[in-house]
Amino acid sequence: MKPDETASASGYASWSWTVVCLFISGIVVGSFIAGMLLNWKPLLSSKFWALLGYQDEALVITEGSSSSPRGYKYDVFLSFRGSDTRRSFVDYLYRRLLEEGILAFKDEKELNRGEIISSKLLQTIKDSRISIVVFSRGYARSKWCLDELVAIVDCHKEMKQELLPVFYDVDPRDVRYQTGPYEDAFDSHRERFREEPDKIYKWKSAMTYLSNISGLILRDQATTEGIDKMIEAVLDRLVYKFQSSRFADKNPESPQGRPSSQEVNKYDVFLSLRRAHTPHTFIDHLYQYLNKRGFSTFRSDEVMSESQLRQALKNSKILIIVFTSDYADSRFCLDEMATIVDCHRELKQTIIPVFCGVDPSDVRRQAGPYQKAFISYTEEFKQDPLKVQQWREAFKYITDLRGVVLRDGPETEAIGNIIQTVEQLFPKFPRPSSHSQGWIQSRLDGLEKLLKLEDDCILVVGIWGMGGSGKTTHALALYNRIFEKFEGACFIQDVSQVYRVGGATALQKQILCESLNVELSDIYNPLEISDLLRKLYRKKILIVLDGVDELRQLDLLAINRNMLGKGSRIIITTRNRHILDAYKVDFIHEISLLNNDEARELFLSACGIVDDQDYTRLIPRVLEYAHGLPLAIKVLGSFLQYRDVTFWEDTLDRLRREPSFEIMKTLQTSFDGLDDEDREIFLHIACFFHGKKVDFVKEVLSCCGFLVEIGIQTLLDKSLITIQNEEIHMHDLLQDLGKKIVHEEYPNNPGLRSRLWLYEDFSFVLKSNTATSKVKDIVLYEDASISEYEDLNIEGLSKIRNLELLILYDLHFSGRLTSLPNELRYLFWHGYPFYSLPSLEPYNRLVGLNLPNSNIERPWTSHIWKGWI
């Protein structure tokens, strides 16, 4: 061999040996890294594994995992004033949260005056999914609490976490307007921080912002019941607002798209489990939330026959099997599982396996806790080995499907994953609860006829009605009835809230996600969204926009209705008819209140009472109070459920004095949406003019300086009043709302309220001489109770300096009327008892004067009366 060939061969051998060494080293290092990654697997996100191309057989929920893209450390952050609530309410709430598997942070540190919120605590607020703020009577006295409140609101605006205000023995209006027990606290703060007015402004703004968010009001005597409501509210938010996107895959063997409209299923979900051994908290919460989201759910029972089982399975669209560690000990469960597999192969339903405290690999291979049972079965069924083999094949068949594993992590995440998957397979928004279906079905035929579904035209239909009248319930029921007739469909609930949080882009994204069944979580560019909206064009689409309260929410959607596919429909629900008129909808359907039969049916289904004479004698009183408003009927039905007759009677008696907070809170939204002048007109009608002739009401309001034509039309458009037989009418509960708003101006002193309409309040003000410049309107109509009041001293009337409106009927007065208020604009006094009006000049603001059946002989002894009479 030549020298150069020898050198070449030697170099080649050396290079080959180097490659071999590197290859072996790579295998060793790669094996080590792979082993470490597998050990670290619970700590790595699913996206990381997806990048590696790794697909697990199931998605494991481990402690500390988060269903939010941000990875929250805590479920709940508790903000409270320790001296008010720590040793009782908050401690109990904190313990209950932990018992439900909800990871809560409770700050135990009492800071000294002057200390500021630490960066560590601020980070804790950011690391929490939900902030619960407990407003107590002394909350506003703590500078620390107020600073913490500002931080919570700032984090909410920046990171969109959930807020849950709790009003503990304090009126929400006192929190919103910093009155009552909060007024003294802020007076003290203004004095102390006179050099820092911005600080006061931030505290007040944060308090107003949070008190405008739907929350819970609790009294001391209702602590246990109130905490139960809070736990339910937190679970709702954890399950539905923070659902994990990791369990988004559909069953690969399930049919693509929506179920065929030809398929008729009695149940949405069949829940298979070993009831006696499945953890009650998990299965009960799963069953509860499935039903709450409107999915009719069948729970299997071990006393069913095989024919009953097969029929229930065939009548279900989705089959959920919950495997526990002792599932294999039950032959009934094994037979049921095998039957489920047979039905799935035949009907192609969707199966979702849930592994509760058991490893999926043990289920698949019948190992671990399943091994002993199958050794026994193999011995027992020697003469029928195919039975055991059928069970084994069923286990393998089901565990090959994607499922959810519940181990040490929060069960709310697993429930959220399951429900999210069910909702993906039923591309519908939460459906109405079952107890509303009976009374509403008879109303849907007219709505469906209005939509002209057999025509290829494109229609926009508005559903209009007062708050609590059932607009959303009607729209949901209609949506569920017709959505399968469209290529794509979406139901956007509470459009106004979605718009306030995320703007028009959030609405557009939700429409695209639901209508086209696509994921757009990483797209925020409005231009990209606009491009994607074109995918809706030429498709037959159903879009329901529920709870629109501003015209711009529709305009900024930028959906050209004429570009949608033939037969498309857009349905809009609102309290404001003007929005529908301005948007030029094709038809408007006004939601009427329930008749007596419908109201009774809804109430009975809500409270669960059936033919009990002691209860049924009280039902007419309940329905009379609700006056056909579905919201009121359902609220009262739920509140009275499982209560005894005495509780019913006490509740009805209390409602006469104090309206239901939950009902008033919903109706208050309509009032808050009015302009200042329209609010004043609303309060005038609520307190004074229900059932009065339209012309009379307009005359009085016009004399008082209101732009009455605009105001009355606004209230009509927003379903706050109606006009029947030339009379203005307002729902009883809206009247209660208006009177409650005025009463709460100063609950204990009628002389400080803006309006008086009760004889006892008017009598108290005159006798106690407590009238102030705040009283502007007094209207007292004829009433049988007048005789209960002795003669009043009329001289006190002269002291109500800013009185603008005075309407009186046949009252008996003593004393002498020396003057009338200079601000008086309208005076109506039926049976005026004196011979003349006070001769006081000038009456320069008096516009209307009406004194029928009076004792007057001359207006007054001066030349200014000429032209008035």
Beta strands, then each sheet from edge to edge (+ up, - down):
strand 1: 59-61
strand 2: 74-79
strand 3: 104-106
strand 4: 128-135
strand 5: 162-168
strand 6: 216-218
strand 7: 267-272
strand 8: 297-299
strand 9: 316-323
strand 10: 350-356
strand 11: 404-406
strand 12: 459-464
strand 13: 488-492
strand 14: 541-545
strand 15: 569-574
strand 16: 587-590
strand 17: 722-724
strand 18: 727-729
strand 19: 755-756
strand 20: 777-779
strand 21: 792-793
strand 22: 805-809
strand 23: 813-814
strand 24: 826-830
strand 25: 848-850
sheet 1: 1+ 11+ 10+ 9+ 7+ 8+
sheet 2: 3+ 2+ 4+ 5+ 6+
sheet 3: 13+ 14+ 15+ 12+ 16+
sheet 4: 17+ 18-
sheet 5: 19+ 20+ 22+ 24+ 25+
sheet 6: 21+ 23+
end
